[in-house]
């Protein structure tokens, strides 16, 4: 299983590197990554809906599948509006468009609840599950794409470096946590939510995240943006902050799966589970990484 995980992981990384390179040399920004983000968002949202529906239907509360999928997809696709419209770029900050789409998706979810309402009980819970799914799978993915637009002008000069730093740090953290947990894990971190996670694994994850941060910010980002390497405190802080957040992202999805009694979000990727199992830490860490770049911790 470990050999299969490593092989499949290498294929995923190679495919992502290729798409990032194509997006970096293409115009407009996101020409290749936005379609990928859309497909991943739809797949993750479908898995989220299936997970919650399997548990809550007996209680009469379940996500509204239609508005869940439409809302999540709309929030991600809203990133294209300021890219393809000069008026949209001038009218509102790029982040404003997916936020506006999220607000409209919440309103639409309310309309869906009104349409389905028959008697007291379950409606508010269903609405909450729907909005949570749109925020989790749609809005957080939209923030990943917002990182693609970072940089002066409208071409997202630093965007690929920002997204690459997020993925490298989070996935290096995953590798470190898995390796150290298997080799040295003794003390359970969250025995109720995720029995396999240990404090030793978490420590290894943070160490690997800092290594990934060093490689991303001192080698990759300068090569792509022409900016000087970051000072030690900057890449260390970024590695710790984003790495720890990624670990909590893994636990966040484990919380959902534990509550519905499932081990994986789906079974279509042997050794990895489902799309949501692969994206969980990236989605959760995206807002933190975005703020680190936007506020100048590691950005130019």
NORLINWO-V712558 format. One record per run of one state. SS is the DSSP state (h for helix, s for strand, l for the rest). FROM is the first residue (numbers start at 1). TO is the last residue. If there is no record, write none. Layout:
SS;FROM;TO  SS;FROM;TO
This chain:
l;1;1  h;2;24  l;25;32  h;33;59  l;60;64  h;65;84  l;85;85  h;86;91  l;92;93  h;94;116  l;117;122  h;123;148  l;149;158  h;159;184  l;185;187  s;188;190  l;191;193  s;194;198  h;199;225  l;226;231  h;232;260  l;261;268  s;269;269  l;270;272  s;273;273  l;274;274  h;275;294  l;295;300
